[in-house]
Amino acid sequence: MNGAHIHMVLNHFPIIGTIIGFLVLVAGFFLKSSTIKRVGLGILIFTSIVGIPAFLSGDKAEDVIENIAGVNKHLIHEHEEIAEKFIWFIVLIGISSLVTLYLDLKEKTINIKLYYVVLALTFVSILISKNVGTTGGEIRHSEIRSSESQKISNEPNKDEKEKEEHENK
């Protein structure tokens, strides 16, 4: 199993887990169930933990695919930039979920605002995750590329241009 395979196995968890955790947490509010809210927090904590190796495996995945024909380094860079924002949100969600869960389980006076902070961070993270998933998919799936990304990916990158010029000499 190489770096690209590891990244492909792990990278879906933070995106899907964030959405599921958010929905479970919202369901807990609607049903007024502290148990369901705690499960939502647990899902978000798990998602945060899995998000770290998913992010860290990205560099190894890049090493594997960057020299494959048709892979544009600009698309990889764009994905990497958005993923860096996403991982900060994921870690922040994990920490805030852990604190909220701990205080809730200890039956300390938990301020409902902590849950709202987790919900807000998770909602923003879901918006970012859409871009992370899309830009990651665009690297190898030309059929989902926007017209702008399509133009960029069809242009030979700097290394390909230099190689072509060298071969033509």
CNS distance restraints for C-alpha pairs under 8 A (distance, minus, plus):
assign (resid   1 and name CA) (resid   5 and name CA) 5.96 0.50 0.50
assign (resid   1 and name CA) (resid   6 and name CA) 6.84 0.50 0.50
assign (resid   2 and name CA) (resid   6 and name CA) 6.39 0.50 0.50
assign (resid   2 and name CA) (resid  60 and name CA) 7.92 0.50 0.50
assign (resid   2 and name CA) (resid  61 and name CA) 7.67 0.50 0.50
assign (resid   2 and name CA) (resid  64 and name CA) 7.70 0.50 0.50
assign (resid   3 and name CA) (resid   7 and name CA) 6.13 0.50 0.50
assign (resid   3 and name CA) (resid  57 and name CA) 6.12 0.50 0.50
assign (resid   3 and name CA) (resid  58 and name CA) 7.55 0.50 0.50
assign (resid   3 and name CA) (resid  59 and name CA) 7.92 0.50 0.50
assign (resid   3 and name CA) (resid  60 and name CA) 4.59 0.50 0.50
assign (resid   3 and name CA) (resid  61 and name CA) 4.57 0.50 0.50
assign (resid   3 and name CA) (resid  63 and name CA) 7.85 0.50 0.50
assign (resid   3 and name CA) (resid  64 and name CA) 6.78 0.50 0.50
assign (resid   4 and name CA) (resid   8 and name CA) 6.11 0.50 0.50
assign (resid   4 and name CA) (resid  57 and name CA) 7.55 0.50 0.50
assign (resid   4 and name CA) (resid  58 and name CA) 7.46 0.50 0.50
assign (resid   4 and name CA) (resid  60 and name CA) 6.49 0.50 0.50
assign (resid   4 and name CA) (resid  61 and name CA) 3.72 0.50 0.50
assign (resid   4 and name CA) (resid  62 and name CA) 7.17 0.50 0.50
assign (resid   4 and name CA) (resid  64 and name CA) 6.21 0.50 0.50
assign (resid   4 and name CA) (resid  65 and name CA) 7.36 0.50 0.50
assign (resid   5 and name CA) (resid   9 and name CA) 6.19 0.50 0.50
assign (resid   5 and name CA) (resid  61 and name CA) 7.38 0.50 0.50
assign (resid   6 and name CA) (resid  10 and name CA) 6.26 0.50 0.50
assign (resid   6 and name CA) (resid  54 and name CA) 7.81 0.50 0.50
assign (resid   6 and name CA) (resid  57 and name CA) 6.69 0.50 0.50
assign (resid   6 and name CA) (resid  61 and name CA) 7.82 0.50 0.50
assign (resid   7 and name CA) (resid  11 and name CA) 5.62 0.50 0.50
assign (resid   7 and name CA) (resid  54 and name CA) 5.64 0.50 0.50
assign (resid   7 and name CA) (resid  55 and name CA) 7.78 0.50 0.50
assign (resid   7 and name CA) (resid  57 and name CA) 5.24 0.50 0.50
assign (resid   7 and name CA) (resid  58 and name CA) 5.97 0.50 0.50
assign (resid   7 and name CA) (resid  61 and name CA) 6.25 0.50 0.50
assign (resid   8 and name CA) (resid  12 and name CA) 7.34 0.50 0.50
assign (resid  10 and name CA) (resid  14 and name CA) 7.90 0.50 0.50
assign (resid  10 and name CA) (resid  50 and name CA) 7.10 0.50 0.50
assign (resid  10 and name CA) (resid  51 and name CA) 7.63 0.50 0.50
assign (resid  10 and name CA) (resid  53 and name CA) 7.41 0.50 0.50
assign (resid  10 and name CA) (resid  54 and name CA) 5.02 0.50 0.50
assign (resid  11 and name CA) (resid  15 and name CA) 7.38 0.50 0.50
assign (resid  11 and name CA) (resid  51 and name CA) 7.26 0.50 0.50
assign (resid  11 and name CA) (resid  54 and name CA) 5.01 0.50 0.50
assign (resid  11 and name CA) (resid  55 and name CA) 7.43 0.50 0.50
assign (resid  12 and name CA) (resid  16 and name CA) 6.05 0.50 0.50
assign (resid  13 and name CA) (resid  17 and name CA) 5.32 0.50 0.50
assign (resid  13 and name CA) (resid  18 and name CA) 8.00 0.50 0.50
assign (resid  13 and name CA) (resid  47 and name CA) 6.39 0.50 0.50
assign (resid  13 and name CA) (resid  50 and name CA) 6.84 0.50 0.50
assign (resid  13 and name CA) (resid  51 and name CA) 7.10 0.50 0.50
assign (resid  14 and name CA) (resid  18 and name CA) 5.84 0.50 0.50
assign (resid  14 and name CA) (resid  47 and name CA) 5.12 0.50 0.50
assign (resid  14 and name CA) (resid  48 and name CA) 6.78 0.50 0.50
assign (resid  14 and name CA) (resid  50 and name CA) 6.69 0.50 0.50
assign (resid  14 and name CA) (resid  51 and name CA) 5.15 0.50 0.50
assign (resid  14 and name CA) (resid  54 and name CA) 7.90 0.50 0.50
assign (resid  14 and name CA) (resid  90 and name CA) 7.61 0.50 0.50
assign (resid  15 and name CA) (resid  19 and name CA) 6.64 0.50 0.50
assign (resid  15 and name CA) (resid 126 and name CA) 7.17 0.50 0.50
assign (resid  15 and name CA) (resid 129 and name CA) 5.64 0.50 0.50
assign (resid  15 and name CA) (resid 130 and name CA) 7.74 0.50 0.50
assign (resid  15 and name CA) (resid 133 and name CA) 7.48 0.50 0.50
assign (resid  16 and name CA) (resid  20 and name CA) 6.18 0.50 0.50
assign (resid  17 and name CA) (resid  21 and name CA) 5.82 0.50 0.50
assign (resid  17 and name CA) (resid  43 and name CA) 6.64 0.50 0.50
assign (resid  17 and name CA) (resid  44 and name CA) 6.72 0.50 0.50
assign (resid  17 and name CA) (resid  47 and name CA) 5.39 0.50 0.50
assign (resid  18 and name CA) (resid  22 and name CA) 6.04 0.50 0.50
assign (resid  18 and name CA) (resid  43 and name CA) 7.79 0.50 0.50
assign (resid  18 and name CA) (resid  44 and name CA) 6.13 0.50 0.50
assign (resid  18 and name CA) (resid  47 and name CA) 6.51 0.50 0.50
assign (resid  18 and name CA) (resid 122 and name CA) 6.62 0.50 0.50
assign (resid  18 and name CA) (resid 125 and name CA) 7.49 0.50 0.50
assign (resid  18 and name CA) (resid 126 and name CA) 6.56 0.50 0.50
assign (resid  19 and name CA) (resid  23 and name CA) 6.22 0.50 0.50
assign (resid  19 and name CA) (resid 122 and name CA) 7.96 0.50 0.50
assign (resid  19 and name CA) (resid 126 and name CA) 6.40 0.50 0.50
assign (resid  20 and name CA) (resid  24 and name CA) 6.10 0.50 0.50
assign (resid  20 and name CA) (resid  40 and name CA) 7.81 0.50 0.50
assign (resid  20 and name CA) (resid  43 and name CA) 7.58 0.50 0.50
assign (resid  21 and name CA) (resid  25 and name CA) 6.07 0.50 0.50
assign (resid  21 and name CA) (resid  39 and name CA) 7.96 0.50 0.50
assign (resid  21 and name CA) (resid  40 and name CA) 4.67 0.50 0.50
assign (resid  21 and name CA) (resid  41 and name CA) 6.74 0.50 0.50
assign (resid  21 and name CA) (resid  42 and name CA) 7.86 0.50 0.50
assign (resid  21 and name CA) (resid  43 and name CA) 5.18 0.50 0.50
assign (resid  21 and name CA) (resid  44 and name CA) 5.31 0.50 0.50
assign (resid  22 and name CA) (resid  26 and name CA) 6.17 0.50 0.50
assign (resid  22 and name CA) (resid  40 and name CA) 6.71 0.50 0.50
assign (resid  22 and name CA) (resid  44 and name CA) 7.80 0.50 0.50
assign (resid  22 and name CA) (resid 119 and name CA) 6.65 0.50 0.50
assign (resid  22 and name CA) (resid 122 and name CA) 6.37 0.50 0.50
assign (resid  22 and name CA) (resid 123 and name CA) 7.30 0.50 0.50
assign (resid  23 and name CA) (resid  27 and name CA) 6.07 0.50 0.50
assign (resid  23 and name CA) (resid  40 and name CA) 7.69 0.50 0.50
assign (resid  24 and name CA) (resid  28 and name CA) 6.17 0.50 0.50
assign (resid  24 and name CA) (resid  36 and name CA) 6.64 0.50 0.50
assign (resid  24 and name CA) (resid  37 and name CA) 6.78 0.50 0.50
assign (resid  24 and name CA) (resid  39 and name CA) 7.25 0.50 0.50
assign (resid  24 and name CA) (resid  40 and name CA) 4.93 0.50 0.50
assign (resid  25 and name CA) (resid  29 and name CA) 6.54 0.50 0.50
assign (resid  25 and name CA) (resid  36 and name CA) 6.72 0.50 0.50
assign (resid  25 and name CA) (resid  37 and name CA) 4.76 0.50 0.50
assign (resid  25 and name CA) (resid  38 and name CA) 7.68 0.50 0.50
assign (resid  25 and name CA) (resid  39 and name CA) 7.56 0.50 0.50
assign (resid  25 and name CA) (resid  40 and name CA) 4.61 0.50 0.50
assign (resid  25 and name CA) (resid  41 and name CA) 6.99 0.50 0.50
assign (resid  25 and name CA) (resid 119 and name CA) 7.65 0.50 0.50
assign (resid  26 and name CA) (resid  30 and name CA) 6.35 0.50 0.50
assign (resid  26 and name CA) (resid  37 and name CA) 7.61 0.50 0.50
assign (resid  27 and name CA) (resid  31 and name CA) 5.96 0.50 0.50
assign (resid  27 and name CA) (resid  36 and name CA) 7.20 0.50 0.50
assign (resid  27 and name CA) (resid  37 and name CA) 7.57 0.50 0.50
assign (resid  28 and name CA) (resid  32 and name CA) 5.60 0.50 0.50
assign (resid  28 and name CA) (resid  33 and name CA) 4.96 0.50 0.50
assign (resid  28 and name CA) (resid  34 and name CA) 6.50 0.50 0.50
assign (resid  28 and name CA) (resid  35 and name CA) 7.41 0.50 0.50
assign (resid  28 and name CA) (resid  36 and name CA) 4.69 0.50 0.50
assign (resid  28 and name CA) (resid  37 and name CA) 4.57 0.50 0.50
assign (resid  28 and name CA) (resid  40 and name CA) 7.80 0.50 0.50
assign (resid  29 and name CA) (resid  33 and name CA) 6.59 0.50 0.50
assign (resid  29 and name CA) (resid  37 and name CA) 6.94 0.50 0.50
assign (resid  33 and name CA) (resid  37 and name CA) 6.40 0.50 0.50
assign (resid  34 and name CA) (resid  38 and name CA) 6.08 0.50 0.50
assign (resid  35 and name CA) (resid  39 and name CA) 6.28 0.50 0.50
assign (resid  36 and name CA) (resid  40 and name CA) 6.26 0.50 0.50
assign (resid  37 and name CA) (resid  41 and name CA) 6.31 0.50 0.50
assign (resid  38 and name CA) (resid  42 and name CA) 6.15 0.50 0.50
assign (resid  38 and name CA) (resid 101 and name CA) 6.34 0.50 0.50
assign (resid  39 and name CA) (resid  43 and name CA) 6.21 0.50 0.50
assign (resid  40 and name CA) (resid  44 and name CA) 6.33 0.50 0.50
assign (resid  41 and name CA) (resid  45 and name CA) 6.17 0.50 0.50
assign (resid  41 and name CA) (resid  97 and name CA) 5.32 0.50 0.50
assign (resid  41 and name CA) (resid  98 and name CA) 7.25 0.50 0.50
assign (resid  41 and name CA) (resid 100 and name CA) 7.90 0.50 0.50
assign (resid  41 and name CA) (resid 101 and name CA) 6.53 0.50 0.50
assign (resid  42 and name CA) (resid  46 and name CA) 6.17 0.50 0.50
assign (resid  42 and name CA) (resid  97 and name CA) 7.55 0.50 0.50
assign (resid  42 and name CA) (resid  98 and name CA) 7.89 0.50 0.50
assign (resid  42 and name CA) (resid 101 and name CA) 7.86 0.50 0.50
assign (resid  43 and name CA) (resid  47 and name CA) 6.02 0.50 0.50
assign (resid  44 and name CA) (resid  48 and name CA) 6.09 0.50 0.50
assign (resid  44 and name CA) (resid  93 and name CA) 6.93 0.50 0.50
assign (resid  44 and name CA) (resid  94 and name CA) 6.02 0.50 0.50
assign (resid  44 and name CA) (resid  97 and name CA) 6.77 0.50 0.50
assign (resid  45 and name CA) (resid  49 and name CA) 6.33 0.50 0.50
assign (resid  45 and name CA) (resid  93 and name CA) 7.44 0.50 0.50
assign (resid  45 and name CA) (resid  94 and name CA) 4.54 0.50 0.50
assign (resid  45 and name CA) (resid  95 and name CA) 7.48 0.50 0.50
assign (resid  45 and name CA) (resid  97 and name CA) 6.26 0.50 0.50
assign (resid  45 and name CA) (resid  98 and name CA) 6.49 0.50 0.50
assign (resid  46 and name CA) (resid  50 and name CA) 6.25 0.50 0.50
assign (resid  46 and name CA) (resid  94 and name CA) 7.72 0.50 0.50
assign (resid  47 and name CA) (resid  51 and name CA) 5.92 0.50 0.50
assign (resid  47 and name CA) (resid  90 and name CA) 7.58 0.50 0.50
assign (resid  47 and name CA) (resid  94 and name CA) 7.56 0.50 0.50
assign (resid  48 and name CA) (resid  52 and name CA) 6.77 0.50 0.50
assign (resid  48 and name CA) (resid  90 and name CA) 5.18 0.50 0.50
assign (resid  48 and name CA) (resid  91 and name CA) 5.48 0.50 0.50
assign (resid  48 and name CA) (resid  93 and name CA) 7.02 0.50 0.50
assign (resid  48 and name CA) (resid  94 and name CA) 5.01 0.50 0.50
assign (resid  49 and name CA) (resid  53 and name CA) 7.75 0.50 0.50
assign (resid  49 and name CA) (resid  91 and name CA) 7.76 0.50 0.50
assign (resid  49 and name CA) (resid  94 and name CA) 7.42 0.50 0.50
assign (resid  50 and name CA) (resid  54 and name CA) 6.37 0.50 0.50
assign (resid  51 and name CA) (resid  55 and name CA) 6.05 0.50 0.50
assign (resid  51 and name CA) (resid  87 and name CA) 6.79 0.50 0.50
assign (resid  51 and name CA) (resid  90 and name CA) 6.88 0.50 0.50
assign (resid  51 and name CA) (resid  91 and name CA) 7.90 0.50 0.50
assign (resid  52 and name CA) (resid  56 and name CA) 6.15 0.50 0.50
assign (resid  52 and name CA) (resid  87 and name CA) 7.10 0.50 0.50
assign (resid  52 and name CA) (resid  91 and name CA) 7.89 0.50 0.50
assign (resid  53 and name CA) (resid  57 and name CA) 5.84 0.50 0.50
assign (resid  54 and name CA) (resid  58 and name CA) 6.75 0.50 0.50
assign (resid  55 and name CA) (resid  83 and name CA) 7.13 0.50 0.50
assign (resid  55 and name CA) (resid  84 and name CA) 7.89 0.50 0.50
assign (resid  55 and name CA) (resid  87 and name CA) 6.89 0.50 0.50
assign (resid  56 and name CA) (resid  60 and name CA) 7.88 0.50 0.50
assign (resid  57 and name CA) (resid  61 and name CA) 6.25 0.50 0.50
assign (resid  58 and name CA) (resid  62 and name CA) 6.12 0.50 0.50
assign (resid  58 and name CA) (resid  80 and name CA) 7.77 0.50 0.50
assign (resid  59 and name CA) (resid  63 and name CA) 6.31 0.50 0.50
assign (resid  60 and name CA) (resid  64 and name CA) 6.50 0.50 0.50
assign (resid  61 and name CA) (resid  65 and name CA) 6.36 0.50 0.50
assign (resid  62 and name CA) (resid  66 and name CA) 5.49 0.50 0.50
assign (resid  62 and name CA) (resid  76 and name CA) 7.32 0.50 0.50
assign (resid  63 and name CA) (resid  67 and name CA) 7.95 0.50 0.50
assign (resid  65 and name CA) (resid  71 and name CA) 7.08 0.50 0.50
assign (resid  66 and name CA) (resid  71 and name CA) 6.17 0.50 0.50
assign (resid  66 and name CA) (resid  72 and name CA) 7.32 0.50 0.50
assign (resid  66 and name CA) (resid  73 and name CA) 6.51 0.50 0.50
assign (resid  67 and name CA) (resid  71 and name CA) 7.05 0.50 0.50
assign (resid  70 and name CA) (resid 140 and name CA) 8.00 0.50 0.50
assign (resid  70 and name CA) (resid 153 and name CA) 7.32 0.50 0.50
assign (resid  70 and name CA) (resid 154 and name CA) 7.79 0.50 0.50
assign (resid  71 and name CA) (resid  75 and name CA) 7.88 0.50 0.50
assign (resid  71 and name CA) (resid 139 and name CA) 6.24 0.50 0.50
assign (resid  71 and name CA) (resid 140 and name CA) 6.73 0.50 0.50
assign (resid  71 and name CA) (resid 153 and name CA) 7.25 0.50 0.50
assign (resid  72 and name CA) (resid  76 and name CA) 6.76 0.50 0.50
assign (resid  72 and name CA) (resid 139 and name CA) 7.07 0.50 0.50
assign (resid  72 and name CA) (resid 152 and name CA) 7.75 0.50 0.50
assign (resid  72 and name CA) (resid 153 and name CA) 5.38 0.50 0.50
assign (resid  72 and name CA) (resid 156 and name CA) 7.60 0.50 0.50
assign (resid  72 and name CA) (resid 157 and name CA) 6.40 0.50 0.50
assign (resid  73 and name CA) (resid  77 and name CA) 6.08 0.50 0.50
assign (resid  73 and name CA) (resid 157 and name CA) 7.03 0.50 0.50
assign (resid  74 and name CA) (resid  78 and name CA) 6.12 0.50 0.50
assign (resid  74 and name CA) (resid 152 and name CA) 7.52 0.50 0.50
assign (resid  74 and name CA) (resid 153 and name CA) 7.73 0.50 0.50
assign (resid  74 and name CA) (resid 157 and name CA) 8.00 0.50 0.50
assign (resid  75 and name CA) (resid  79 and name CA) 6.21 0.50 0.50
assign (resid  75 and name CA) (resid 135 and name CA) 6.92 0.50 0.50
assign (resid  75 and name CA) (resid 136 and name CA) 7.98 0.50 0.50
assign (resid  75 and name CA) (resid 138 and name CA) 7.19 0.50 0.50
assign (resid  75 and name CA) (resid 139 and name CA) 5.78 0.50 0.50
assign (resid  75 and name CA) (resid 149 and name CA) 7.51 0.50 0.50
assign (resid  75 and name CA) (resid 152 and name CA) 7.96 0.50 0.50
assign (resid  75 and name CA) (resid 153 and name CA) 7.24 0.50 0.50
assign (resid  76 and name CA) (resid  80 and name CA) 6.10 0.50 0.50
assign (resid  76 and name CA) (resid 135 and name CA) 7.87 0.50 0.50
assign (resid  76 and name CA) (resid 136 and name CA) 7.37 0.50 0.50
assign (resid  76 and name CA) (resid 139 and name CA) 6.35 0.50 0.50
assign (resid  77 and name CA) (resid  81 and name CA) 6.19 0.50 0.50
assign (resid  78 and name CA) (resid  82 and name CA) 6.49 0.50 0.50
assign (resid  78 and name CA) (resid 135 and name CA) 6.91 0.50 0.50
assign (resid  79 and name CA) (resid  83 and name CA) 6.04 0.50 0.50
assign (resid  79 and name CA) (resid 132 and name CA) 6.06 0.50 0.50
assign (resid  79 and name CA) (resid 135 and name CA) 4.99 0.50 0.50
assign (resid  79 and name CA) (resid 136 and name CA) 5.56 0.50 0.50
assign (resid  80 and name CA) (resid  84 and name CA) 6.22 0.50 0.50
assign (resid  81 and name CA) (resid  85 and name CA) 6.88 0.50 0.50
assign (resid  82 and name CA) (resid  86 and name CA) 6.29 0.50 0.50
assign (resid  82 and name CA) (resid 128 and name CA) 7.42 0.50 0.50
assign (resid  82 and name CA) (resid 131 and name CA) 7.05 0.50 0.50
assign (resid  82 and name CA) (resid 132 and name CA) 5.78 0.50 0.50
assign (resid  83 and name CA) (resid  87 and name CA) 6.09 0.50 0.50
assign (resid  83 and name CA) (resid 132 and name CA) 5.70 0.50 0.50
assign (resid  84 and name CA) (resid  88 and name CA) 6.67 0.50 0.50
assign (resid  85 and name CA) (resid  89 and name CA) 6.64 0.50 0.50
assign (resid  85 and name CA) (resid 128 and name CA) 7.82 0.50 0.50
assign (resid  86 and name CA) (resid  90 and name CA) 6.15 0.50 0.50
assign (resid  86 and name CA) (resid 125 and name CA) 6.47 0.50 0.50
assign (resid  86 and name CA) (resid 128 and name CA) 6.16 0.50 0.50
assign (resid  86 and name CA) (resid 129 and name CA) 6.57 0.50 0.50
assign (resid  86 and name CA) (resid 132 and name CA) 7.44 0.50 0.50
assign (resid  87 and name CA) (resid  91 and name CA) 6.07 0.50 0.50
assign (resid  88 and name CA) (resid  92 and name CA) 6.09 0.50 0.50
assign (resid  89 and name CA) (resid  93 and name CA) 5.97 0.50 0.50
assign (resid  89 and name CA) (resid 121 and name CA) 6.88 0.50 0.50
assign (resid  89 and name CA) (resid 122 and name CA) 7.81 0.50 0.50
assign (resid  89 and name CA) (resid 125 and name CA) 6.00 0.50 0.50
assign (resid  90 and name CA) (resid  94 and name CA) 6.15 0.50 0.50
assign (resid  90 and name CA) (resid 122 and name CA) 7.97 0.50 0.50
assign (resid  90 and name CA) (resid 125 and name CA) 7.03 0.50 0.50
assign (resid  91 and name CA) (resid  95 and name CA) 6.21 0.50 0.50
assign (resid  92 and name CA) (resid  96 and name CA) 6.06 0.50 0.50
assign (resid  92 and name CA) (resid 121 and name CA) 7.88 0.50 0.50
assign (resid  93 and name CA) (resid  97 and name CA) 5.81 0.50 0.50
assign (resid  93 and name CA) (resid 118 and name CA) 6.14 0.50 0.50
assign (resid  93 and name CA) (resid 121 and name CA) 6.28 0.50 0.50
assign (resid  93 and name CA) (resid 122 and name CA) 6.57 0.50 0.50
assign (resid  94 and name CA) (resid  98 and name CA) 6.02 0.50 0.50
assign (resid  95 and name CA) (resid  99 and name CA) 6.24 0.50 0.50
assign (resid  96 and name CA) (resid 100 and name CA) 6.04 0.50 0.50
assign (resid  96 and name CA) (resid 114 and name CA) 7.66 0.50 0.50
assign (resid  96 and name CA) (resid 117 and name CA) 7.85 0.50 0.50
assign (resid  96 and name CA) (resid 118 and name CA) 6.30 0.50 0.50
assign (resid  97 and name CA) (resid 101 and name CA) 5.93 0.50 0.50
assign (resid  97 and name CA) (resid 118 and name CA) 6.31 0.50 0.50
assign (resid  98 and name CA) (resid 102 and name CA) 6.00 0.50 0.50
assign (resid  99 and name CA) (resid 103 and name CA) 6.18 0.50 0.50
assign (resid 100 and name CA) (resid 104 and name CA) 6.03 0.50 0.50
assign (resid 100 and name CA) (resid 110 and name CA) 7.55 0.50 0.50
assign (resid 100 and name CA) (resid 114 and name CA) 6.21 0.50 0.50
assign (resid 100 and name CA) (resid 115 and name CA) 6.90 0.50 0.50
assign (resid 101 and name CA) (resid 105 and name CA) 6.00 0.50 0.50
assign (resid 102 and name CA) (resid 106 and name CA) 6.11 0.50 0.50
assign (resid 103 and name CA) (resid 107 and name CA) 6.20 0.50 0.50
assign (resid 103 and name CA) (resid 108 and name CA) 5.44 0.50 0.50
assign (resid 103 and name CA) (resid 109 and name CA) 7.45 0.50 0.50
assign (resid 103 and name CA) (resid 110 and name CA) 6.10 0.50 0.50
assign (resid 104 and name CA) (resid 108 and name CA) 6.29 0.50 0.50
assign (resid 104 and name CA) (resid 109 and name CA) 7.68 0.50 0.50
assign (resid 104 and name CA) (resid 110 and name CA) 5.98 0.50 0.50
assign (resid 110 and name CA) (resid 114 and name CA) 7.51 0.50 0.50
assign (resid 111 and name CA) (resid 115 and name CA) 7.73 0.50 0.50
assign (resid 112 and name CA) (resid 116 and name CA) 6.57 0.50 0.50
assign (resid 113 and name CA) (resid 117 and name CA) 6.11 0.50 0.50
assign (resid 114 and name CA) (resid 118 and name CA) 6.37 0.50 0.50
assign (resid 115 and name CA) (resid 119 and name CA) 6.17 0.50 0.50
assign (resid 116 and name CA) (resid 120 and name CA) 6.02 0.50 0.50
assign (resid 117 and name CA) (resid 121 and name CA) 6.11 0.50 0.50
assign (resid 118 and name CA) (resid 122 and name CA) 5.98 0.50 0.50
assign (resid 119 and name CA) (resid 123 and name CA) 6.05 0.50 0.50
assign (resid 120 and name CA) (resid 124 and name CA) 6.33 0.50 0.50
assign (resid 121 and name CA) (resid 125 and name CA) 6.06 0.50 0.50
assign (resid 122 and name CA) (resid 126 and name CA) 6.13 0.50 0.50
assign (resid 123 and name CA) (resid 127 and name CA) 6.60 0.50 0.50
assign (resid 124 and name CA) (resid 128 and name CA) 6.41 0.50 0.50
assign (resid 125 and name CA) (resid 129 and name CA) 5.90 0.50 0.50
assign (resid 126 and name CA) (resid 130 and name CA) 6.43 0.50 0.50
assign (resid 127 and name CA) (resid 131 and name CA) 7.18 0.50 0.50
assign (resid 128 and name CA) (resid 132 and name CA) 6.36 0.50 0.50
assign (resid 129 and name CA) (resid 133 and name CA) 6.01 0.50 0.50
assign (resid 130 and name CA) (resid 134 and name CA) 6.09 0.50 0.50
assign (resid 131 and name CA) (resid 135 and name CA) 5.91 0.50 0.50
assign (resid 132 and name CA) (resid 136 and name CA) 6.01 0.50 0.50
assign (resid 133 and name CA) (resid 137 and name CA) 6.04 0.50 0.50
assign (resid 134 and name CA) (resid 138 and name CA) 6.12 0.50 0.50
assign (resid 134 and name CA) (resid 144 and name CA) 7.88 0.50 0.50
assign (resid 135 and name CA) (resid 139 and name CA) 6.68 0.50 0.50
assign (resid 136 and name CA) (resid 140 and name CA) 7.82 0.50 0.50
assign (resid 137 and name CA) (resid 141 and name CA) 5.64 0.50 0.50
assign (resid 137 and name CA) (resid 144 and name CA) 7.34 0.50 0.50
assign (resid 138 and name CA) (resid 142 and name CA) 5.86 0.50 0.50
assign (resid 138 and name CA) (resid 143 and name CA) 7.87 0.50 0.50
assign (resid 138 and name CA) (resid 144 and name CA) 6.05 0.50 0.50
assign (resid 138 and name CA) (resid 145 and name CA) 5.25 0.50 0.50
assign (resid 138 and name CA) (resid 149 and name CA) 7.83 0.50 0.50
assign (resid 141 and name CA) (resid 145 and name CA) 7.15 0.50 0.50
assign (resid 142 and name CA) (resid 150 and name CA) 7.12 0.50 0.50
assign (resid 145 and name CA) (resid 149 and name CA) 5.60 0.50 0.50
assign (resid 145 and name CA) (resid 150 and name CA) 5.64 0.50 0.50
assign (resid 146 and name CA) (resid 150 and name CA) 5.98 0.50 0.50
assign (resid 147 and name CA) (resid 151 and name CA) 6.32 0.50 0.50
assign (resid 148 and name CA) (resid 152 and name CA) 6.46 0.50 0.50
assign (resid 149 and name CA) (resid 153 and name CA) 6.03 0.50 0.50
assign (resid 150 and name CA) (resid 154 and name CA) 6.13 0.50 0.50
assign (resid 151 and name CA) (resid 155 and name CA) 6.49 0.50 0.50
assign (resid 156 and name CA) (resid 160 and name CA) 5.66 0.50 0.50
assign (resid 156 and name CA) (resid 161 and name CA) 6.08 0.50 0.50
assign (resid 157 and name CA) (resid 161 and name CA) 6.26 0.50 0.50
assign (resid 158 and name CA) (resid 162 and name CA) 6.24 0.50 0.50
assign (resid 159 and name CA) (resid 163 and name CA) 6.14 0.50 0.50
assign (resid 160 and name CA) (resid 164 and name CA) 6.08 0.50 0.50
assign (resid 161 and name CA) (resid 165 and name CA) 6.12 0.50 0.50
assign (resid 162 and name CA) (resid 166 and name CA) 6.07 0.50 0.50
assign (resid 163 and name CA) (resid 167 and name CA) 6.16 0.50 0.50
assign (resid 164 and name CA) (resid 168 and name CA) 6.19 0.50 0.50
assign (resid 165 and name CA) (resid 169 and name CA) 6.53 0.50 0.50
